[in-house]
Amino acid sequence: MRGFPTREQVERIKARYPAGTRIRLHSMDDPYAPIPAGTEGVVQAVDDAGQLIMKWDNGRSLSLIPGEDSFSIIQQEEEQGMHMTMG
């Protein structure tokens, strides 16, 4: 995303990535301290610049920038399948 997003764009980002959304990172354009590809985490919030405030499973907290970083939402069904146990 080049420049700052409009208020409407930020609201769309907030609607698409509400707090609690699980994310899997594909790649990050941060030459100084990128999060490794494949890392998963949870959206904590969306800031006024439209960045996803993240809590990564590896303990890091670097934000994601929609349109700059490559990532996907982990589908709820996928997670539930991972946590199912035989009983």
SULJO-V769902 format. One record per residue. N is the residue number from 1. PSI is psi in whole degrees, 0 to 359 (none if undefined). OMEGA is omega as a letter, one per 20 degrees, with the letter a starting at -180 (* if undefined). D_FIRST is the distance of its C-alpha to the first C-alpha in Angstrom with 2 decimals. Layout:
n=N psi=PSI omega=OMEGA d_first=D_FIRST
n=N psi=PSI omega=OMEGA d_first=D_FIRST
This chain:
n=1 psi=124 omega=a d_first=0.00
n=2 psi=134 omega=a d_first=3.77
n=3 psi=186 omega=a d_first=6.48
n=4 psi=141 omega=r d_first=7.57
n=5 psi=157 omega=r d_first=7.54
n=6 psi=167 omega=r d_first=11.06
n=7 psi=320 omega=r d_first=13.78
n=8 psi=319 omega=r d_first=14.04
n=9 psi=318 omega=r d_first=10.54
n=10 psi=319 omega=r d_first=11.37
n=11 psi=322 omega=r d_first=14.76
n=12 psi=320 omega=r d_first=13.69
n=13 psi=316 omega=r d_first=11.85
n=14 psi=321 omega=r d_first=15.11
n=15 psi=324 omega=a d_first=17.23
n=16 psi=328 omega=a d_first=15.79
n=17 psi=67 omega=r d_first=15.92
n=18 psi=160 omega=r d_first=18.94
n=19 psi=137 omega=a d_first=20.69
n=20 psi=350 omega=r d_first=22.75
n=21 psi=129 omega=r d_first=20.50
n=22 psi=136 omega=a d_first=21.22
n=23 psi=143 omega=r d_first=18.49
n=24 psi=126 omega=a d_first=19.17
n=25 psi=135 omega=r d_first=16.94
n=26 psi=314 omega=r d_first=16.89
n=27 psi=154 omega=a d_first=15.17
n=28 psi=133 omega=a d_first=13.26
n=29 psi=72 omega=r d_first=12.01
n=30 psi=102 omega=a d_first=14.18
n=31 psi=346 omega=a d_first=17.18
n=32 psi=320 omega=a d_first=19.23
n=33 psi=61 omega=a d_first=19.55
n=34 psi=155 omega=r d_first=17.70
n=35 psi=136 omega=a d_first=18.85
n=36 psi=144 omega=r d_first=20.93
n=37 psi=142 omega=a d_first=19.98
n=38 psi=348 omega=r d_first=21.87
n=39 psi=142 omega=r d_first=21.79
n=40 psi=156 omega=r d_first=21.78
n=41 psi=184 omega=a d_first=21.21
n=42 psi=135 omega=r d_first=20.99
n=43 psi=127 omega=r d_first=18.40
n=44 psi=322 omega=a d_first=20.10
n=45 psi=172 omega=r d_first=17.90
n=46 psi=127 omega=a d_first=14.51
n=47 psi=178 omega=a d_first=14.15
n=48 psi=346 omega=r d_first=13.54
n=49 psi=3 omega=r d_first=10.04
n=50 psi=12 omega=r d_first=9.25
n=51 psi=143 omega=r d_first=9.91
n=52 psi=117 omega=r d_first=12.73
n=53 psi=116 omega=a d_first=15.81
n=54 psi=151 omega=r d_first=17.71
n=55 psi=103 omega=a d_first=21.35
n=56 psi=149 omega=a d_first=21.73
n=57 psi=338 omega=r d_first=25.13
n=58 psi=7 omega=r d_first=25.80
n=59 psi=349 omega=a d_first=25.82
n=60 psi=168 omega=a d_first=22.56
n=61 psi=24 omega=a d_first=20.08
n=62 psi=133 omega=a d_first=16.85
n=63 psi=156 omega=r d_first=13.77
n=64 psi=146 omega=r d_first=11.20
n=65 psi=106 omega=r d_first=7.43
n=66 psi=136 omega=a d_first=6.73
n=67 psi=343 omega=r d_first=4.93
n=68 psi=311 omega=r d_first=5.95
n=69 psi=152 omega=r d_first=9.41
n=70 psi=123 omega=a d_first=11.89
n=71 psi=168 omega=r d_first=14.14
n=72 psi=157 omega=r d_first=16.39
n=73 psi=136 omega=r d_first=18.48
n=74 psi=121 omega=a d_first=22.06
n=75 psi=140 omega=a d_first=24.31
n=76 psi=321 omega=a d_first=26.92
n=77 psi=322 omega=a d_first=29.69
n=78 psi=316 omega=r d_first=28.78
n=79 psi=316 omega=a d_first=29.11
n=80 psi=321 omega=r d_first=32.32
n=81 psi=327 omega=r d_first=33.80
n=82 psi=334 omega=a d_first=33.25
n=83 psi=359 omega=a d_first=35.11
n=84 psi=144 omega=r d_first=38.01
n=85 psi=155 omega=r d_first=41.40
n=86 psi=139 omega=a d_first=44.63
n=87 psi=none omega=* d_first=47.20
